[in-house]
Amino acid sequence: MNKSKILGAMAVTIAATLVFTSCKDKRSTGWQYAPNMYEHIAFEYDQKNPNFRDGKTSQLPPPGTVPIGFTRFSYPNTRDGYEQASLAVKNPLKNTPAVYAEGKVLFMHMCSPCHGPEGQGNGEVVQHGYPPPPSYSKGQSSRGGAMKDLTDGKIFHTLTYGVNAMGSYASQLSPEERWKVIMYVHHLQTL
């Protein structure tokens, strides 16, 4: 046999092999690039996990751990904690026009639906049948005393833990944002 027949037979054999192997599985894309993108190595949070005694992937953090960026409020959610916060907790922010304006915006978004834009307890939810919160300038606190006499610490304690129908705003407002809202609430107490 001459060289041209041998090379021709090899070329036909290679071409036939490529055609038959490429037509075998239409769903295959060939070799996988970065197969760990398709085949997860890590357990999903809701899957069973044999690496833990209780068999759950999602574990509670160890006791006493503090999430990153979390500021602990060291007064308990009790009447005594409320009174202690009233005496000891003061607003660390300076009363500047910029901080006051930010407090007003936060109040309008987070608080005015219940308390109303002027803090008179006439927000949108009251018009839908919910009980009105007390007015900041004329109302009485459910914990005793006039709303206009609430201190920084009492308001911060209430925003952190909530009271009565008002839930906690600790997850919606950072401590700094709560202080800005308190600055604006003090303005509403004078109206």
C-alpha positions as semicolon CSV with decimal commas, in nm:
position;residue;x (nm);y (nm);z (nm)
1;M;0,000;0,000;0,000
2;N;0,120;0,342;-0,070
3;K;0,134;0,632;0,172
4;S;-0,163;0,822;0,025
5;K;-0,399;0,524;0,075
6;I;-0,282;0,480;0,435
7;L;-0,325;0,851;0,516
8;G;-0,664;0,855;0,342
9;A;-0,783;0,551;0,541
10;M;-0,665;0,711;0,866
11;A;-0,842;1,038;0,782
12;V;-1,168;0,855;0,704
13;T;-1,140;0,652;1,025
14;I;-1,077;0,962;1,238
15;A;-1,363;1,152;1,071
16;A;-1,604;0,860;1,117
17;T;-1,502;0,826;1,484
18;L;-1,563;1,197;1,545
19;V;-1,902;1,185;1,374
20;F;-2,023;0,880;1,565
21;T;-1,899;0,997;1,905
22;S;-2,041;1,349;1,866
23;C;-2,387;1,220;1,773
24;K;-2,417;0,981;2,065
25;D;-2,571;1,216;2,333
26;K;-2,735;1,535;2,215
27;R;-2,770;1,668;2,574
28;S;-2,398;1,649;2,648
29;T;-2,202;1,969;2,610
30;G;-1,873;1,788;2,617
31;W;-1,618;1,834;2,888
32;Q;-1,723;2,026;3,194
33;Y;-1,542;2,345;3,283
34;A;-1,529;2,389;3,662
35;P;-1,752;2,092;3,752
36;N;-1,793;2,219;4,110
37;M;-2,025;2,484;3,967
38;Y;-2,267;2,206;3,867
39;E;-2,209;1,954;4,144
40;H;-2,237;2,127;4,483
41;I;-1,983;2,022;4,740
42;A;-2,133;2,211;5,033
43;F;-2,453;2,112;5,210
44;E;-2,758;2,334;5,166
45;Y;-2,891;2,485;5,489
46;D;-3,203;2,266;5,489
47;Q;-3,032;1,935;5,402
48;K;-2,945;1,659;5,643
49;N;-2,582;1,667;5,742
50;P;-2,405;1,366;5,892
51;N;-2,125;1,588;6,024
52;F;-2,337;1,710;6,318
53;R;-2,491;1,512;6,604
54;D;-2,841;1,643;6,541
55;G;-2,810;1,580;6,166
56;K;-2,896;1,940;6,070
57;T;-2,681;2,163;5,851
58;S;-2,818;2,487;5,993
59;Q;-2,673;2,522;6,344
60;L;-2,735;2,781;6,613
61;P;-2,437;3,004;6,692
62;P;-2,255;2,938;7,021
63;P;-2,405;3,116;7,324
64;G;-2,280;3,470;7,376
65;T;-2,176;3,531;7,015
66;V;-2,244;3,875;6,872
67;P;-2,315;3,924;6,500
68;I;-2,080;4,149;6,306
69;G;-2,197;4,510;6,325
70;F;-2,433;4,440;6,616
71;T;-2,431;4,676;6,911
72;R;-2,552;4,521;7,235
73;F;-2,803;4,723;7,437
74;S;-2,720;4,630;7,795
75;Y;-3,055;4,718;7,951
76;P;-3,303;4,430;7,979
77;N;-3,653;4,433;7,833
78;T;-3,814;4,492;8,171
79;R;-3,971;4,786;8,353
80;D;-3,650;4,823;8,558
81;G;-3,443;4,819;8,238
82;Y;-3,668;5,089;8,095
83;E;-3,622;5,308;8,403
84;Q;-3,243;5,248;8,415
85;A;-3,214;5,338;8,045
86;S;-3,411;5,656;8,116
87;L;-3,148;5,772;8,363
88;A;-2,827;5,653;8,199
89;V;-2,871;5,644;7,820
90;K;-2,809;5,969;7,632
91;N;-2,806;6,043;7,260
92;P;-2,442;6,032;7,141
93;L;-2,515;6,226;6,819
94;K;-2,476;6,601;6,791
95;N;-2,789;6,791;6,696
96;T;-2,694;6,921;6,353
97;P;-2,929;7,017;6,069
98;A;-2,810;6,717;5,864
99;V;-2,871;6,465;6,146
100;Y;-3,209;6,625;6,221
101;A;-3,310;6,601;5,852
102;E;-3,207;6,234;5,837
103;G;-3,409;6,169;6,153
104;K;-3,713;6,331;5,996
105;V;-3,683;6,115;5,683
106;L;-3,647;5,799;5,892
107;F;-3,944;5,900;6,108
108;M;-4,161;5,965;5,802
109;H;-4,076;5,624;5,653
110;M;-4,076;5,408;5,965
111;C;-4,292;5,579;6,229
112;S;-4,546;5,809;6,065
113;P;-4,769;5,527;5,934
114;C;-4,879;5,479;6,298
115;H;-4,778;5,799;6,479
116;G;-4,871;6,038;6,197
117;P;-4,647;6,298;6,031
118;E;-4,681;6,537;6,328
119;G;-4,656;6,264;6,595
120;Q;-5,018;6,312;6,704
121;G;-5,113;5,942;6,680
122;N;-5,322;5,986;6,367
123;G;-5,129;5,783;6,109
124;E;-5,264;5,579;5,819
125;V;-5,312;5,263;6,026
126;V;-5,554;5,444;6,258
127;Q;-5,775;5,521;5,958
128;H;-5,789;5,145;5,890
129;G;-5,921;5,059;6,235
130;Y;-5,607;5,004;6,443
131;P;-5,585;5,168;6,787
132;P;-5,408;5,505;6,782
133;P;-5,073;5,543;6,957
134;P;-5,049;5,833;7,204
135;S;-4,959;6,181;7,083
136;Y;-4,599;6,283;7,149
137;S;-4,699;6,630;7,268
138;K;-5,033;6,566;7,445
139;G;-5,058;6,194;7,518
140;Q;-4,978;5,979;7,819
141;S;-4,727;5,693;7,806
142;S;-4,861;5,345;7,880
143;R;-4,569;5,312;8,121
144;G;-4,664;5,628;8,310
145;G;-4,594;5,997;8,256
146;A;-4,649;6,232;7,967
147;M;-4,516;6,144;7,624
148;K;-4,360;6,492;7,598
149;D;-4,135;6,403;7,895
150;L;-3,989;6,084;7,745
151;T;-3,609;6,084;7,767
152;D;-3,354;5,960;7,513
153;G;-3,313;5,636;7,705
154;K;-3,687;5,563;7,729
155;I;-3,741;5,619;7,358
156;F;-3,432;5,415;7,264
157;H;-3,548;5,131;7,493
158;T;-3,893;5,140;7,331
159;L;-3,752;5,143;6,977
160;T;-3,518;4,856;7,064
161;Y;-3,769;4,626;7,237
162;G;-4,111;4,764;7,142
163;V;-4,408;4,816;7,374
164;N;-4,776;4,715;7,351
165;A;-4,884;4,704;6,984
166;M;-4,555;4,858;6,868
167;G;-4,299;4,593;6,785
168;S;-3,922;4,622;6,805
169;Y;-3,748;4,830;6,540
170;A;-3,402;4,695;6,624
171;S;-3,391;4,493;6,302
172;Q;-3,518;4,780;6,083
173;L;-3,318;5,069;6,228
174;S;-2,952;5,060;6,327
175;P;-2,863;5,217;6,663
176;E;-2,741;5,530;6,486
177;E;-3,067;5,556;6,290
178;R;-3,266;5,511;6,611
179;W;-3,076;5,803;6,765
180;K;-3,159;6,018;6,463
181;V;-3,529;5,929;6,495
182;I;-3,515;6,016;6,867
183;M;-3,374;6,357;6,781
184;Y;-3,674;6,421;6,556
185;V;-3,920;6,280;6,812
186;H;-3,792;6,536;7,065
187;H;-3,891;6,806;6,814
188;L;-4,240;6,650;6,784
189;Q;-4,275;6,651;7,165
190;T;-4,272;7,033;7,157
191;L;-4,551;7,074;6,900
